[in-house]
């Protein structure tokens, strides 16, 4: 069992499902709009391919999201969530600013993580 270096509450157990709740910034209800829910689902599926984990279940609420995931062997749930949040934020900002974006497997806004 590996402890996260900054938090005694974070445990990384191999082959275990984890339940994660994440809130939007200042609990703003971004997900009241269907387009942002759809974007999040796209990002979640893309991240699943990129980081090789299982999505067991998810629930999108207006200002928070619940996920039940099972990480693979290479990435832990902190790395998965970091990638998911980073990519969703970038693509959300591109969408509301009218910028197009094209992604491919291996595309992650954190370029240090290589496949």
PEGI-V125718 format. One record per run of one state. SS is the DSSP state (2 for helix, 1 for strand, 0 for the rest). FROM is the first residue (numbers start at 1). TO is the last residue. If there is no record, write none. Layout:
ss->SS from->FROM to->TO
ss->SS from->FROM to->TO
//
This chain:
ss->0 from->1 to->1
ss->1 from->2 to->4
ss->0 from->5 to->6
ss->1 from->7 to->12
ss->0 from->13 to->16
ss->1 from->17 to->23
ss->0 from->24 to->24
ss->2 from->25 to->27
ss->0 from->28 to->29
ss->2 from->30 to->32
ss->0 from->33 to->33
ss->2 from->34 to->51
ss->0 from->52 to->53
ss->1 from->54 to->60
ss->0 from->61 to->63
ss->1 from->64 to->70
ss->0 from->71 to->76
ss->2 from->77 to->96
ss->0 from->97 to->115
//
